């Protein structure tokens, strides 16, 4: 699987989890202590997340980091 396809799957999963909690991208970024545009960049698969970002996002969403990666092969 190509890197871009993996980023797309990650972004889609991130968006699903965010919307399930009725959070805006900006609010999630604030809760995760990330730049306000970063969540959108990840959801649009424009950048791969760092391990730190995955952990921060998972903590903010109250899920395990593996939940954000669950769609990846």
Backbone as CSV, one residue per row, in Angstrom:
resi,resn,N_x,N_y,N_z,CA_x,CA_y,CA_z,C_x,C_y,C_z
1,UNK,0.850,-1.176,0.000,0.000,0.000,0.000,0.898,1.243,0.000
2,UNK,0.566,2.182,-0.813,1.357,3.404,-0.912,1.116,4.305,0.291
3,UNK,2.118,5.126,0.581,2.058,6.027,1.737,0.834,6.939,1.664
4,UNK,0.553,7.479,0.472,-0.594,8.389,0.348,-1.895,7.675,0.702
5,UNK,-2.027,6.420,0.293,-3.242,5.665,0.611,-3.363,5.443,2.120
6,UNK,-2.233,5.194,2.786,-2.247,5.028,4.235,-2.652,6.329,4.919
7,UNK,-2.129,7.454,4.420,-2.509,8.754,4.989,-3.992,9.002,4.803
8,UNK,-4.555,8.616,3.653,-5.983,8.795,3.406,-6.819,7.985,4.386
9,UNK,-6.412,6.747,4.638,-7.148,5.899,5.582,-7.061,6.461,6.992
10,UNK,-5.879,6.953,7.375,-5.733,7.564,8.693,-6.623,8.798,8.809
11,UNK,-6.600,9.647,7.799,-7.402,10.865,7.810,-8.888,10.584,7.895
12,UNK,-9.313,9.557,7.178,-10.730,9.188,7.207,-11.133,8.709,8.604
13,UNK,-10.275,7.906,9.224,-10.576,7.397,10.566,-10.578,8.529,11.592
14,UNK,-9.617,9.434,11.470,-9.560,10.578,12.367,-10.838,11.398,12.264
15,UNK,-11.283,11.646,11.041,-12.511,12.420,10.826,-13.729,11.711,11.431
16,UNK,-13.815,10.400,11.243,-14.935,9.636,11.797,-14.994,9.766,13.319
17,UNK,-13.845,9.591,13.954,-13.799,9.673,15.413,-14.107,11.085,15.898
18,UNK,-13.605,12.075,15.188,-13.854,13.475,15.565,-15.335,13.812,15.447
19,UNK,-15.941,13.445,14.324,-17.353,13.753,14.112,-18.256,12.978,15.069
20,UNK,-17.859,11.771,15.438,-18.649,10.975,16.388,-18.741,11.670,17.740
21,UNK,-17.766,12.522,18.031,-17.783,13.279,19.287,-18.220,14.722,19.078
22,UNK,-18.697,15.005,17.873,-19.219,16.334,17.540,-18.196,17.445,17.816
23,UNK,-16.960,17.205,17.387,-15.888,18.177,17.568,-15.515,18.817,16.236
24,UNK,-15.212,20.091,16.275,-14.653,20.741,15.084,-13.174,20.376,15.007
25,UNK,-12.593,20.585,13.842,-11.163,20.364,13.692,-10.391,21.264,14.653
26,UNK,-10.802,22.499,14.731,-10.117,23.464,15.597,-10.211,23.057,17.071
27,UNK,-11.370,22.602,17.509,-11.538,22.194,18.898,-10.682,20.971,19.215
28,UNK,-10.658,20.003,18.310,-9.837,18.818,18.530,-8.361,19.206,18.603
29,UNK,-7.920,20.061,17.720,-6.527,20.509,17.740,-6.199,21.182,19.075
30,UNK,-7.114,22.003,19.546,-6.921,22.676,20.839,-6.812,21.654,21.972
31,UNK,-7.705,20.681,21.980,-7.705,19.655,23.021,-6.430,18.810,22.983
32,UNK,-5.882,18.620,21.789,-4.689,17.796,21.616,-3.402,18.619,21.686
33,UNK,-3.536,19.919,21.893,-2.379,20.816,21.945,-1.570,20.763,20.647
34,UNK,-2.295,20.848,19.534,-1.695,20.867,18.196,-2.113,22.153,17.491
35,UNK,-1.414,22.499,16.424,-1.768,23.697,15.671,-3.184,23.555,15.124
36,UNK,-3.899,24.641,15.078,-5.323,24.594,14.706,-5.570,24.085,13.296
37,UNK,-4.603,24.186,12.395,-4.784,23.697,11.020,-4.337,22.250,10.839
38,UNK,-3.653,21.711,11.828,-3.023,20.408,11.676,-4.030,19.272,11.479
39,UNK,-5.131,19.306,12.199,-6.132,18.236,12.062,-6.666,18.194,10.629
40,UNK,-6.943,19.337,10.055,-7.412,19.387,8.667,-6.379,18.856,7.693
41,UNK,-5.130,19.188,7.938,-4.041,18.692,7.084,-3.994,17.167,7.139
42,UNK,-4.143,16.613,8.336,-4.138,15.148,8.476,-5.367,14.526,7.832
43,UNK,-6.526,15.126,8.034,-7.758,14.569,7.455,-7.737,14.611,5.933
44,UNK,-7.059,15.587,5.364,-6.947,15.686,3.907,-5.753,14.905,3.353
45,UNK,-5.081,14.169,4.216,-3.947,13.311,3.839,-2.812,14.091,3.198
46,UNK,-2.610,15.315,3.652,-1.534,16.141,3.106,-0.219,15.919,3.833
47,UNK,-0.281,15.250,4.984,0.925,15.016,5.776,0.707,13.770,6.617
48,UNK,1.779,13.056,6.886,1.713,11.913,7.800,1.855,12.409,9.233
49,UNK,1.102,11.843,10.153,1.206,12.278,11.547,2.448,11.689,12.213
50,UNK,2.975,12.410,13.162,4.067,11.873,13.973,3.468,10.979,15.050
51,UNK,4.304,10.178,15.670,3.835,9.344,16.770,3.305,10.219,17.902
52,UNK,3.982,11.329,18.175,3.510,12.247,19.214,2.107,12.759,18.896
53,UNK,1.882,13.124,17.634,0.566,13.637,17.235,-0.504,12.557,17.364
54,UNK,-0.181,11.334,16.981,-1.144,10.233,17.106,-1.540,10.059,18.573
55,UNK,-0.556,10.082,19.445,-0.834,9.916,20.880,-1.644,11.081,21.436
56,UNK,-1.327,12.303,21.050,-2.072,13.473,21.513,-3.516,13.438,21.023
57,UNK,-3.705,13.086,19.754,-5.056,13.014,19.195,-5.865,11.917,19.882
58,UNK,-5.244,10.767,20.091,-5.938,9.667,20.754,-6.353,10.064,22.170
59,UNK,-5.467,10.717,22.893,-5.796,11.164,24.250,-6.972,12.146,24.227
60,UNK,-6.940,13.093,23.297,-8.023,14.076,23.195,-9.350,13.411,22.831
61,UNK,-9.294,12.379,22.002,-10.503,11.667,21.575,-10.913,10.569,22.560
62,UNK,-10.069,10.354,23.580,-10.333,9.317,24.596,-10.410,7.918,23.978
63,UNK,-9.470,7.654,23.069,-9.340,6.325,22.469,-7.873,5.911,22.557
64,UNK,-7.611,4.652,22.332,-6.234,4.178,22.279,-5.624,4.604,20.948
65,UNK,-4.334,4.861,20.897,-3.688,5.239,19.632,-3.966,4.227,18.513
66,UNK,-4.041,2.965,18.863,-4.310,1.931,17.857,-5.648,2.147,17.158
67,UNK,-6.593,2.773,17.840,-7.902,3.040,17.236,-7.780,3.980,16.037
68,UNK,-6.827,4.895,16.095,-6.601,5.802,14.960,-5.952,5.076,13.786
69,UNK,-5.298,3.975,14.073,-4.591,3.220,13.031,-5.344,1.975,12.597
70,UNK,-6.544,1.803,13.085,-7.280,0.547,12.885,-7.615,0.239,11.426
71,UNK,-7.627,1.212,10.565,-7.967,0.978,9.156,-6.745,0.639,8.301
72,UNK,-5.559,0.801,8.869,-4.340,0.546,8.115,-4.069,-0.956,8.076
73,UNK,-3.602,-1.453,6.935,-3.309,-2.887,6.841,-2.104,-3.281,7.671
